[in-house]
Structures are given as C-alpha cells and as structure tokens.
Amino acid sequence: MAARILANLIVMGSGIMARALFQAYRQALANASRNGIAQEALQNIRRASKTMAEPEARQILGVTEHSSWEEIMQRYDKLFEKNAKNGSFYLQSKVHRAKECLESFYQRKAQGTAE
C-alpha cells in the first residue's frame, strides 16, 4: 500500500515538473523574442559563418604573407575558373570568400589600419 502511494506521488510529481519545465521554456523563448535577443544571436551566427580568417584565406588561395595583390588575383582567377568548369560550387565559393577576405585586408593595409 505504501509503495503504491509512493509510486503515485512520483508519477504525479514528475508530470508536474515536466509541465513546469515546458512552461518555463516557452516563457524564456517568448522573452527572448520580445527583447530581440534571439534575432541578435541569429545575426551573430550568420555573420560569424561568413567571415574568414586571413591565414585560412591565404591557405585556400595558396599564397604567402608576402604575396602581392597581383599574385593573389592570378591565383584567384586560376582556381575560380578551374572550379567553374569541372569543380564544385562549394570550393568555388570558398575561393571567392578567400579573395574577399584578403581584399578587405589589403584595403585596410593600404589605409594604414591593418593590425
């Protein structure tokens, strides 16, 4: 008899806890969307996924730190065309992103604000 009462209490308690957790989660989502935190987090994720580090860009294009912009553009043109003809769109987009990254780096360097 005591075991049955104890089992009923455990089942009822776990049901109550599950409903409370679900309501708390729904409320947290509502608060986040109301405050714009969810949209800001999503934008940060999108922004981070589009950026590429300079060493990674140089590795993708196969250039060194001392390469001139003309060398980088020659490498870019060669790799971009090679992947356009018989390569993959993914690799082609990586090559393009690498060029964009190095382009912004060289522009900042020309303005004297490179780190």
N, C-alpha and C positions, 0 to 999 in steps of 0.2 A: 504494500500500500504506500509506504513512504517513498519507494523507488518510483512508483507511478507519478506521485505528486512532484517529485524532483524532476522527472523527465518532462512533465508538462510545463514546469517553470522554466526549464532550459529551452524548450521549443518556443514558448511564448516570448521569453527574453531575447532570443536570437532573432525572432521575427520583428520585434520592436526595434532592436538595434539596427537591423538591415534597413527598415523603413526610415529611421532617423539618419543613417548614413546617406541614403539616397536623397533625402530632402536637403541635407546639408550640401551635397554635391551640386544639386540643382540650384540652390541658392548661391553657391560660390560661382557657378557659371553665369548666373543672372547678374551678379555683382560685377564680375569681370567684364561682361559685355556692356554693362551700363557705364562703367568707368573707362572703357576703351582700352583696357589692358590687353584683352585678347587680340584686338586688331593690331596693337603696337607690337606684341610678341610675334604675330604672324608676319608683319612687315620686317621685323628684325631677322627672322628666319629666312625670308626671301632675299633680303639684302645680303646676308652672310653667304648664302648659297651662290650668289652671282659674283662675288668678289674672288679674286685670285691673288695669291701672294707673288711677289716679284721673283723669288727663286724658282717657284713652280712654273711660272710663265717662261722663264729662261730655259728651264729644263725641257719644257714641251717643245719650244722652238729650236732647242739645241744651240743656244748662243751663250756667250760668256758675259761677265760683267763689263768687259772692255770692248764689247762689240759695238760698232757704230749703228746708227739708225738705218742706214742703207743695207747693212748686212742683215739686220733683223727683218727688214721688209723683203729682201730677197728670199730669206728662209721662209717667211710667212707665205709669200706668193707660191713658192715651190710646194710647200706642204698643203696649202689650201687647195691648189689646183689638183694635186695628186689625190686628195681625198674627195674632191668634187667628181672626178672621173670614175674611180673604182674603189673608193674608200667608204668610210662610214660617216654619216651625218654627225654622229657624236664626236668623232675625232676632229672633224672639220670645225665644229662649234668650239671645241677646246682650243684649237689653233687660233681661232678668231678671238676668243676671250683672252688668250695669252698676249696676242698683239695689242688688244685694247688696254690690258694691264700695263704693258711696257710703254705704250704710247702715253698713257697718263703719267707714268713715272718720268719719262723723258721730257714731257711738258713741264712737270714740276721742277725737274732738274734745270731746265732752261730758264725758268723763272727764279731759280735760286732758293726754292723751298724744299728741296729733296732732303730726306732725313739720312 
